Each structure stands twice: as structure tokens, then as C-alpha cells.
Amino acid sequence: MTVLEKRKYGLIRKIISDTNERRVSAIEKLYNNVESCNLSNEEIRNVVIQRRKDFEEGKIFLISQEQIKRKEI
């Protein structure tokens, strides 16, 4: 068994016995959020243009940095 394999098995054992729901959820999000981008450059460009238009029309509201700082992770 390699050093990397030993570290991974040790980590897996710790995760299995972890009772902190927030930490487990964070780990779950980390490994479930590995989606690749399936949009073409043109599709991305169109989405950005539409979002900007929506913002200018007042359909989208920005979140201030202070509000982001106050949010607990």
C-alpha cells in the first residue's frame, strides 16, 4: 500500500466516523460539485448579455460584500 493510499483510507475512516453534519455536508458538496461546463462560448456570451440586461432592468439585485461577509458557511 502506498503512502497516498494509507492517507486516503485514514481520511475515509475519519469521514465515516464524523458526526459534524456541517462538515460532512461541506465534503459532500466538494465531491458532488465536479460538473464540467457544457456551454459553448456563444451560449456563455448570450447568458452574460441577458444577465446584464436583466440587471439593468432591475430584475436582478446585487449582494453587497458586507452581506456576504455576514453569511455563515
C-alpha positions as CSV (number, residue, x, y, z in Angstrom):
1,M,0.0,0.0,0.0
2,T,1.4,3.4,-1.0
3,V,1.6,6.4,1.3
4,L,-1.2,8.1,-0.6
5,E,-3.5,5.0,-0.3
6,K,-2.8,5.0,3.5
7,R,-3.7,8.7,3.8
8,K,-6.9,8.2,1.7
9,Y,-8.0,5.2,3.8
10,G,-7.3,7.2,7.0
11,L,-9.3,10.1,5.7
12,I,-12.2,7.8,4.7
13,R,-12.2,6.3,8.2
14,K,-12.4,9.8,9.8
15,I,-15.2,10.9,7.4
16,I,-17.2,7.8,8.2
17,S,-17.0,8.4,12.0
18,D,-17.5,12.2,11.7
19,T,-20.7,13.4,13.5
20,N,-20.5,17.0,12.4
21,E,-23.3,17.5,9.9
22,R,-22.0,20.8,8.5
23,R,-18.5,19.3,7.9
24,V,-19.9,16.2,6.2
25,S,-22.2,18.4,4.0
26,A,-19.2,20.6,3.0
27,I,-17.2,17.4,2.0
28,E,-20.3,16.1,0.1
29,K,-20.6,19.4,-1.8
30,L,-16.9,19.4,-2.6
31,Y,-17.2,16.0,-4.3
32,N,-20.6,16.4,-5.9
33,N,-19.7,19.7,-7.5
34,V,-17.4,18.5,-10.3
35,E,-19.6,19.4,-13.2
36,S,-17.9,20.4,-16.4
37,C,-19.1,23.3,-18.5
38,N,-21.2,22.1,-21.4
39,L,-21.9,25.5,-22.9
40,S,-20.2,26.9,-26.0
41,N,-18.6,30.3,-26.0
42,E,-21.5,31.8,-27.8
43,E,-24.0,30.4,-25.3
44,I,-22.0,31.8,-22.4
45,R,-21.8,35.2,-24.2
46,N,-25.6,35.2,-24.6
47,V,-26.2,34.3,-20.9
48,V,-23.9,37.1,-19.8
49,I,-25.7,39.6,-22.1
50,Q,-29.1,38.5,-20.8
51,R,-28.0,38.7,-17.2
52,R,-26.6,42.2,-17.7
53,K,-29.9,43.3,-19.4
54,D,-31.9,41.8,-16.5
55,F,-29.7,43.7,-14.0
56,E,-30.2,47.0,-15.9
57,E,-33.9,46.4,-15.9
58,G,-33.9,45.8,-12.2
59,K,-34.8,42.1,-12.4
60,I,-31.5,41.1,-10.6
61,F,-30.2,42.6,-7.3
62,L,-26.6,42.6,-6.3
63,I,-25.4,41.3,-2.9
64,S,-23.1,43.6,-1.1
65,Q,-19.7,42.4,0.2
66,E,-20.9,43.1,3.8
67,Q,-23.9,40.8,3.3
68,I,-21.6,38.1,2.0
69,K,-19.2,38.5,5.0
70,R,-22.0,38.1,7.4
71,K,-23.2,34.8,5.9
72,E,-22.0,31.8,7.9
73,I,-20.5,28.9,5.9
